[in-house]
Amino acid sequence: MECTANEVAEWMYNEVKAAGILHQSHAVDYIVKNFGAAFIYVNENGNKSIGKEVKKVFKKLHGGRAAWERDGFFWGWH
């Protein structure tokens, strides 16, 4: 069965809500293993990143309750 960006974003939302934090490296590894590499891309800095469609849905789901910590490469719940 093919996964969707919504399913990936829902996983991210549930993770950050439950744990209070979601590190990008953990999210990327989990997404590749459980949803597929199609949801990951290599950004301009050469780092693996979560696809824009997934992040767009994730942003709608958390509605501002999760914040990206640029220096630590994680989302934190607040």
Biopython code that builds the backbone (N, CA, C, O; Angstrom):
import numpy as np
from Bio.PDB.StructureBuilder import StructureBuilder

atoms = [
    (1, "MET", "N", (0.837, -1.192, 0.000)),
    (1, "MET", "CA", (0.000, 0.000, 0.000)),
    (1, "MET", "C", (0.876, 1.248, 0.000)),
    (1, "MET", "O", (1.851, 1.339, 0.746)),
    (2, "GLU", "N", (0.524, 2.174, -0.821)),
    (2, "GLU", "CA", (1.270, 3.425, -0.960)),
    (2, "GLU", "C", (0.946, 4.368, 0.195)),
    (2, "GLU", "O", (-0.222, 4.575, 0.522)),
    (3, "CYS", "N", (1.963, 4.930, 0.802)),
    (3, "CYS", "CA", (1.774, 5.897, 1.884)),
    (3, "CYS", "C", (1.560, 7.289, 1.305)),
    (3, "CYS", "O", (1.917, 7.568, 0.161)),
    (4, "THR", "N", (0.980, 8.138, 2.109)),
    (4, "THR", "CA", (0.725, 9.518, 1.679)),
    (4, "THR", "C", (1.475, 10.502, 2.578)),
    (4, "THR", "O", (1.909, 10.156, 3.677)),
    (5, "ALA", "N", (1.617, 11.721, 2.093)),
    (5, "ALA", "CA", (2.236, 12.785, 2.882)),
    (5, "ALA", "C", (1.441, 13.016, 4.164)),
    (5, "ALA", "O", (2.013, 13.349, 5.202)),
    (6, "ASN", "N", (0.132, 12.841, 4.090)),
    (6, "ASN", "CA", (-0.705, 13.023, 5.287)),
    (6, "ASN", "C", (-0.341, 12.014, 6.371)),
    (6, "ASN", "O", (-0.253, 12.367, 7.547)),
    (7, "GLU", "N", (-0.129, 10.760, 5.977)),
    (7, "GLU", "CA", (0.230, 9.729, 6.956)),
    (7, "GLU", "C", (1.572, 10.039, 7.620)),
    (7, "GLU", "O", (1.727, 9.868, 8.829)),
    (8, "VAL", "N", (2.530, 10.492, 6.829)),
    (8, "VAL", "CA", (3.843, 10.839, 7.360)),
    (8, "VAL", "C", (3.719, 12.021, 8.319)),
    (8, "VAL", "O", (4.287, 12.000, 9.410)),
    (9, "ALA", "N", (2.979, 13.043, 7.913)),
    (9, "ALA", "CA", (2.787, 14.228, 8.753)),
    (9, "ALA", "C", (2.057, 13.876, 10.049)),
    (9, "ALA", "O", (2.380, 14.418, 11.106)),
    (10, "GLU", "N", (1.089, 12.986, 9.977)),
    (10, "GLU", "CA", (0.366, 12.554, 11.180)),
    (10, "GLU", "C", (1.304, 11.840, 12.139)),
    (10, "GLU", "O", (1.212, 12.025, 13.352)),
    (11, "TRP", "N", (2.210, 11.021, 11.600)),
    (11, "TRP", "CA", (3.194, 10.351, 12.457)),
    (11, "TRP", "C", (4.065, 11.401, 13.152)),
    (11, "TRP", "O", (4.290, 11.328, 14.360)),
    (12, "MET", "N", (4.552, 12.379, 12.380)),
    (12, "MET", "CA", (5.392, 13.438, 12.956)),
    (12, "MET", "C", (4.644, 14.186, 14.050)),
    (12, "MET", "O", (5.189, 14.429, 15.126)),
    (13, "TYR", "N", (3.403, 14.550, 13.777)),
    (13, "TYR", "CA", (2.577, 15.279, 14.745)),
    (13, "TYR", "C", (2.425, 14.473, 16.040)),
    (13, "TYR", "O", (2.616, 15.005, 17.134)),
    (14, "ASN", "N", (2.083, 13.200, 15.909)),
    (14, "ASN", "CA", (1.898, 12.353, 17.092)),
    (14, "ASN", "C", (3.198, 12.198, 17.878)),
    (14, "ASN", "O", (3.180, 12.192, 19.108)),
    (15, "GLU", "N", (4.319, 12.073, 17.180)),
    (15, "GLU", "CA", (5.617, 11.935, 17.838)),
    (15, "GLU", "C", (5.976, 13.180, 18.648)),
    (15, "GLU", "O", (6.319, 13.084, 19.826)),
    (16, "VAL", "N", (5.897, 14.337, 18.013)),
    (16, "VAL", "CA", (6.301, 15.560, 18.710)),
    (16, "VAL", "C", (5.323, 15.894, 19.833)),
    (16, "VAL", "O", (5.730, 16.424, 20.867)),
    (17, "LYS", "N", (4.062, 15.597, 19.646)),
    (17, "LYS", "CA", (3.071, 15.858, 20.696)),
    (17, "LYS", "C", (3.311, 14.945, 21.902)),
    (17, "LYS", "O", (3.244, 15.397, 23.045)),
    (18, "ALA", "N", (3.587, 13.675, 21.652)),
    (18, "ALA", "CA", (3.778, 12.703, 22.739)),
    (18, "ALA", "C", (5.109, 12.908, 23.463)),
    (18, "ALA", "O", (5.161, 12.862, 24.692)),
    (19, "ALA", "N", (6.180, 13.132, 22.705)),
    (19, "ALA", "CA", (7.519, 13.214, 23.304)),
    (19, "ALA", "C", (7.942, 14.634, 23.643)),
    (19, "ALA", "O", (8.850, 14.835, 24.449)),
    (20, "GLY", "N", (7.289, 15.629, 23.032)),
    (20, "GLY", "CA", (7.656, 17.016, 23.264)),
    (20, "GLY", "C", (8.777, 17.501, 22.364)),
    (20, "GLY", "O", (9.085, 18.692, 22.326)),
    (21, "ILE", "N", (9.390, 16.564, 21.634)),
    (21, "ILE", "CA", (10.511, 16.906, 20.760)),
    (21, "ILE", "C", (10.618, 15.852, 19.659)),
    (21, "ILE", "O", (10.337, 14.674, 19.880)),
    (22, "LEU", "N", (11.028, 16.294, 18.473)),
    (22, "LEU", "CA", (11.262, 15.357, 17.371)),
    (22, "LEU", "C", (12.475, 15.853, 16.599)),
    (22, "LEU", "O", (12.428, 16.888, 15.933)),
    (23, "HIS", "N", (13.560, 15.095, 16.702)),
    (23, "HIS", "CA", (14.790, 15.444, 15.993)),
    (23, "HIS", "C", (14.668, 15.097, 14.518)),
    (23, "HIS", "O", (14.150, 14.039, 14.162)),
    (24, "GLN", "N", (15.143, 15.983, 13.672)),
    (24, "GLN", "CA", (15.063, 15.769, 12.228)),
    (24, "GLN", "C", (15.748, 14.462, 11.830)),
    (24, "GLN", "O", (15.210, 13.722, 11.006)),
    (25, "SER", "N", (16.918, 14.160, 12.393)),
    (25, "SER", "CA", (17.645, 12.949, 12.004)),
    (25, "SER", "C", (16.824, 11.696, 12.307)),
    (25, "SER", "O", (16.785, 10.771, 11.496)),
    (26, "HIS", "N", (16.171, 11.659, 13.463)),
    (26, "HIS", "CA", (15.314, 10.526, 13.808)),
    (26, "HIS", "C", (14.129, 10.454, 12.852)),
    (26, "HIS", "O", (13.786, 9.377, 12.364)),
    (27, "ALA", "N", (13.510, 11.590, 12.586)),
    (27, "ALA", "CA", (12.348, 11.626, 11.700)),
    (27, "ALA", "C", (12.713, 11.138, 10.304)),
    (27, "ALA", "O", (11.981, 10.341, 9.716)),
    (28, "VAL", "N", (13.838, 11.607, 9.767)),
    (28, "VAL", "CA", (14.270, 11.202, 8.423)),
    (28, "VAL", "C", (14.484, 9.683, 8.375)),
    (28, "VAL", "O", (13.989, 9.012, 7.469)),
    (29, "ASP", "N", (15.219, 9.147, 9.351)),
    (29, "ASP", "CA", (15.478, 7.697, 9.382)),
    (29, "ASP", "C", (14.179, 6.905, 9.462)),
    (29, "ASP", "O", (13.987, 5.935, 8.728)),
    (30, "TYR", "N", (13.291, 7.325, 10.355)),
    (30, "TYR", "CA", (12.020, 6.615, 10.535)),
    (30, "TYR", "C", (11.175, 6.683, 9.271)),
    (30, "TYR", "O", (10.597, 5.682, 8.850)),
    (31, "ILE", "N", (11.105, 7.850, 8.675)),
    (31, "ILE", "CA", (10.288, 8.025, 7.468)),
    (31, "ILE", "C", (10.796, 7.139, 6.339)),
    (31, "ILE", "O", (10.004, 6.481, 5.665)),
    (32, "VAL", "N", (12.108, 7.116, 6.127)),
    (32, "VAL", "CA", (12.673, 6.273, 5.062)),
    (32, "VAL", "C", (12.338, 4.811, 5.303)),
    (32, "VAL", "O", (11.919, 4.109, 4.384)),
    (33, "LYS", "N", (12.522, 4.345, 6.542)),
    (33, "LYS", "CA", (12.300, 2.927, 6.862)),
    (33, "LYS", "C", (10.833, 2.535, 6.830)),
    (33, "LYS", "O", (10.500, 1.421, 6.425)),
    (34, "ASN", "N", (9.950, 3.434, 7.252)),
    (34, "ASN", "CA", (8.547, 3.069, 7.447)),
    (34, "ASN", "C", (7.577, 3.608, 6.398)),
    (34, "ASN", "O", (6.489, 3.061, 6.222)),
    (35, "PHE", "N", (7.961, 4.669, 5.704)),
    (35, "PHE", "CA", (7.067, 5.266, 4.716)),
    (35, "PHE", "C", (7.678, 5.305, 3.316)),
    (35, "PHE", "O", (6.956, 5.336, 2.320)),
    (36, "GLY", "N", (9.006, 5.303, 3.245)),
    (36, "GLY", "CA", (9.680, 5.307, 1.952)),
    (36, "GLY", "C", (10.489, 6.575, 1.709)),
    (36, "GLY", "O", (10.190, 7.641, 2.245)),
    (37, "ALA", "N", (11.524, 6.426, 0.883)),
    (37, "ALA", "CA", (12.440, 7.528, 0.594)),
    (37, "ALA", "C", (11.805, 8.640, -0.237)),
    (37, "ALA", "O", (12.377, 9.724, -0.353)),
    (38, "ALA", "N", (10.649, 8.392, -0.808)),
    (38, "ALA", "CA", (9.980, 9.407, -1.631)),
    (38, "ALA", "C", (9.625, 10.658, -0.831)),
    (38, "ALA", "O", (9.397, 11.718, -1.414)),
    (39, "PHE", "N", (9.574, 10.548, 0.499)),
    (39, "PHE", "CA", (9.199, 11.683, 1.345)),
    (39, "PHE", "C", (10.406, 12.476, 1.843)),
    (39, "PHE", "O", (10.264, 13.397, 2.647)),
    (40, "ILE", "N", (11.593, 12.110, 1.358)),
    (40, "ILE", "CA", (12.841, 12.743, 1.777)),
    (40, "ILE", "C", (13.545, 13.290, 0.537)),
    (40, "ILE", "O", (13.462, 12.705, -0.542)),
    (41, "TYR", "N", (14.232, 14.410, 0.701)),
    (41, "TYR", "CA", (15.062, 14.946, -0.378)),
    (41, "TYR", "C", (16.362, 15.462, 0.225)),
    (41, "TYR", "O", (16.459, 15.632, 1.441)),
    (42, "VAL", "N", (17.351, 15.710, -0.609)),
    (42, "VAL", "CA", (18.614, 16.284, -0.156)),
    (42, "VAL", "C", (18.554, 17.783, -0.420)),
    (42, "VAL", "O", (18.358, 18.218, -1.555)),
    (43, "ASN", "N", (18.726, 18.568, 0.643)),
    (43, "ASN", "CA", (18.605, 20.030, 0.503)),
    (43, "ASN", "C", (19.890, 20.645, -0.057)),
    (43, "ASN", "O", (20.854, 19.939, -0.353)),
    (44, "GLU", "N", (19.883, 21.960, -0.193)),
    (44, "GLU", "CA", (21.009, 22.670, -0.804)),
    (44, "GLU", "C", (22.303, 22.550, -0.005)),
    (44, "GLU", "O", (23.384, 22.783, -0.545)),
    (45, "ASN", "N", (22.206, 22.189, 1.274)),
    (45, "ASN", "CA", (23.394, 21.995, 2.108)),
    (45, "ASN", "C", (23.894, 20.555, 2.079)),
    (45, "ASN", "O", (24.879, 20.219, 2.736)),
    (46, "GLY", "N", (23.206, 19.701, 1.310)),
    (46, "GLY", "CA", (23.604, 18.304, 1.213)),
    (46, "GLY", "C", (23.054, 17.424, 2.324)),
    (46, "GLY", "O", (23.478, 16.279, 2.479)),
    (47, "ASN", "N", (22.112, 17.951, 3.096)),
    (47, "ASN", "CA", (21.514, 17.188, 4.198)),
    (47, "ASN", "C", (20.172, 16.605, 3.779)),
    (47, "ASN", "O", (19.450, 17.186, 2.968)),
    (48, "LYS", "N", (19.853, 15.451, 4.343)),
    (48, "LYS", "CA", (18.536, 14.860, 4.093)),
    (48, "LYS", "C", (17.491, 15.672, 4.830)),
    (48, "LYS", "O", (17.670, 16.036, 5.992)),
    (49, "SER", "N", (16.403, 15.948, 4.142)),
    (49, "SER", "CA", (15.338, 16.757, 4.709)),
    (49, "SER", "C", (13.986, 16.127, 4.390)),
    (49, "SER", "O", (13.863, 15.316, 3.472)),
    (50, "ILE", "N", (12.994, 16.507, 5.153)),
    (50, "ILE", "CA", (11.637, 15.999, 4.963)),
    (50, "ILE", "C", (10.973, 16.797, 3.849)),
    (50, "ILE", "O", (11.096, 18.020, 3.787)),
    (51, "GLY", "N", (10.276, 16.098, 2.980)),
    (51, "GLY", "CA", (9.649, 16.712, 1.824)),
    (51, "GLY", "C", (8.712, 17.862, 2.162)),
    (51, "GLY", "O", (8.084, 17.882, 3.220)),
    (52, "LYS", "N", (8.631, 18.803, 1.259)),
    (52, "LYS", "CA", (7.845, 20.018, 1.474)),
    (52, "LYS", "C", (6.359, 19.735, 1.676)),
    (52, "LYS", "O", (5.712, 20.393, 2.491)),
    (53, "GLU", "N", (5.812, 18.769, 0.950)),
    (53, "GLU", "CA", (4.390, 18.442, 1.104)),
    (53, "GLU", "C", (4.113, 17.901, 2.506)),
    (53, "GLU", "O", (3.102, 18.246, 3.118)),
    (54, "VAL", "N", (5.011, 17.053, 3.016)),
    (54, "VAL", "CA", (4.860, 16.519, 4.373)),
    (54, "VAL", "C", (4.914, 17.658, 5.377)),
    (54, "VAL", "O", (4.089, 17.720, 6.288)),
    (55, "LYS", "N", (5.877, 18.560, 5.221)),
    (55, "LYS", "CA", (6.003, 19.668, 6.170)),
    (55, "LYS", "C", (4.797, 20.599, 6.106)),
    (55, "LYS", "O", (4.386, 21.156, 7.124)),
    (56, "LYS", "N", (4.237, 20.765, 4.928)),
    (56, "LYS", "CA", (3.044, 21.609, 4.777)),
    (56, "LYS", "C", (1.867, 21.020, 5.565)),
    (56, "LYS", "O", (1.172, 21.742, 6.279)),
    (57, "VAL", "N", (1.648, 19.717, 5.432)),
    (57, "VAL", "CA", (0.558, 19.054, 6.165)),
    (57, "VAL", "C", (0.847, 19.077, 7.665)),
    (57, "VAL", "O", (-0.049, 19.333, 8.468)),
    (58, "PHE", "N", (2.101, 18.808, 8.042)),
    (58, "PHE", "CA", (2.508, 18.819, 9.448)),
    (58, "PHE", "C", (2.217, 20.182, 10.076)),
    (58, "PHE", "O", (1.719, 20.260, 11.199)),
    (59, "LYS", "N", (2.528, 21.250, 9.349)),
    (59, "LYS", "CA", (2.285, 22.606, 9.851)),
    (59, "LYS", "C", (0.799, 22.835, 10.107)),
    (59, "LYS", "O", (0.425, 23.440, 11.112)),
    (60, "LYS", "N", (-0.053, 22.347, 9.194)),
    (60, "LYS", "CA", (-1.507, 22.478, 9.388)),
    (60, "LYS", "C", (-1.957, 21.702, 10.622)),
    (60, "LYS", "O", (-2.787, 22.181, 11.395)),
    (61, "LEU", "N", (-1.405, 20.499, 10.801)),
    (61, "LEU", "CA", (-1.812, 19.653, 11.926)),
    (61, "LEU", "C", (-1.446, 20.279, 13.268)),
    (61, "LEU", "O", (-2.264, 20.290, 14.188)),
    (62, "HIS", "N", (-0.228, 20.799, 13.389)),
    (62, "HIS", "CA", (0.179, 21.322, 14.695)),
    (62, "HIS", "C", (-0.314, 22.744, 14.937)),
    (62, "HIS", "O", (-0.340, 23.197, 16.081)),
    (63, "GLY", "N", (-0.699, 23.443, 13.902)),
    (63, "GLY", "CA", (-1.302, 24.765, 14.069)),
    (63, "GLY", "C", (-0.504, 25.731, 14.919)),
    (63, "GLY", "O", (-1.080, 26.515, 15.672)),
    (64, "GLY", "N", (0.813, 25.687, 14.810)),
    (64, "GLY", "CA", (1.655, 26.606, 15.569)),
    (64, "GLY", "C", (2.094, 26.093, 16.925)),
    (64, "GLY", "O", (2.819, 26.785, 17.640)),
    (65, "ARG", "N", (1.671, 24.893, 17.295)),
    (65, "ARG", "CA", (2.044, 24.356, 18.607)),
    (65, "ARG", "C", (3.402, 23.673, 18.613)),
    (65, "ARG", "O", (3.929, 23.350, 19.677)),
    (66, "ALA", "N", (3.981, 23.446, 17.418)),
    (66, "ALA", "CA", (5.330, 22.899, 17.330)),
    (66, "ALA", "C", (6.207, 23.940, 16.662)),
    (66, "ALA", "O", (5.814, 24.555, 15.671)),
    (67, "ALA", "N", (7.393, 24.135, 17.209)),
    (67, "ALA", "CA", (8.316, 25.132, 16.666)),
    (67, "ALA", "C", (9.606, 24.453, 16.228)),
    (67, "ALA", "O", (10.101, 23.549, 16.901)),
    (68, "TRP", "N", (10.141, 24.893, 15.104)),
    (68, "TRP", "CA", (11.401, 24.361, 14.581)),
    (68, "TRP", "C", (12.551, 25.072, 15.269)),
    (68, "TRP", "O", (12.615, 26.301, 15.275)),
    (69, "GLU", "N", (13.458, 24.299, 15.849)),
    (69, "GLU", "CA", (14.660, 24.839, 16.482)),
    (69, "GLU", "C", (15.809, 24.663, 15.496)),
    (69, "GLU", "O", (16.389, 23.583, 15.388)),
    (70, "ARG", "N", (16.125, 25.722, 14.791)),
    (70, "ARG", "CA", (17.103, 25.684, 13.695)),
    (70, "ARG", "C", (18.479, 25.203, 14.147)),
    (70, "ARG", "O", (19.112, 24.409, 13.452)),
    (71, "ASP", "N", (18.947, 25.670, 15.295)),
    (71, "ASP", "CA", (20.290, 25.302, 15.751)),
    (71, "ASP", "C", (20.392, 23.836, 16.168)),
    (71, "ASP", "O", (21.446, 23.216, 16.026)),
    (72, "GLY", "N", (19.289, 23.285, 16.685)),
    (72, "GLY", "CA", (19.316, 21.901, 17.148)),
    (72, "GLY", "C", (18.725, 20.904, 16.182)),
    (72, "GLY", "O", (18.761, 19.699, 16.432)),
    (73, "PHE", "N", (18.176, 21.390, 15.070)),
    (73, "PHE", "CA", (17.544, 20.538, 14.060)),
    (73, "PHE", "C", (16.462, 19.639, 14.661)),
    (73, "PHE", "O", (16.468, 18.422, 14.470)),
    (74, "PHE", "N", (15.532, 20.265, 15.391)),
    (74, "PHE", "CA", (14.403, 19.506, 15.944)),
    (74, "PHE", "C", (13.170, 20.398, 16.045)),
    (74, "PHE", "O", (13.253, 21.626, 16.006)),
    (75, "TRP", "N", (12.018, 19.729, 16.177)),
    (75, "TRP", "CA", (10.768, 20.417, 16.468)),
    (75, "TRP", "C", (10.490, 20.225, 17.943)),
    (75, "TRP", "O", (10.707, 19.142, 18.486)),
    (76, "GLY", "N", (10.015, 21.260, 18.585)),
    (76, "GLY", "CA", (9.640, 21.180, 19.984)),
    (76, "GLY", "C", (8.186, 21.581, 20.171)),
    (76, "GLY", "O", (7.698, 22.499, 19.511)),
    (77, "TRP", "N", (7.511, 20.906, 21.052)),
    (77, "TRP", "CA", (6.095, 21.176, 21.333)),
    (77, "TRP", "C", (6.004, 22.271, 22.387)),
    (77, "TRP", "O", (6.734, 22.254, 23.378)),
    (78, "HIS", "N", (5.107, 23.219, 22.167)),
    (78, "HIS", "CA", (4.911, 24.274, 23.195)),
    (78, "HIS", "C", (3.472, 24.679, 23.274)),
    (78, "HIS", "O", (3.118, 25.545, 24.074)),
]
sb = StructureBuilder()
sb.init_structure("model")
sb.init_model(0)
sb.init_chain("A")
sb.init_seg("    ")
for serial, (resi, resn, name, xyz) in enumerate(atoms, 1):
    if name == "N":
        sb.init_residue(resn, " ", resi, " ")
    sb.init_atom(name, np.array(xyz, "f"), 0.0, 1.0, " ", f" {name:<3s}", serial, name[0])
structure = sb.get_structure()
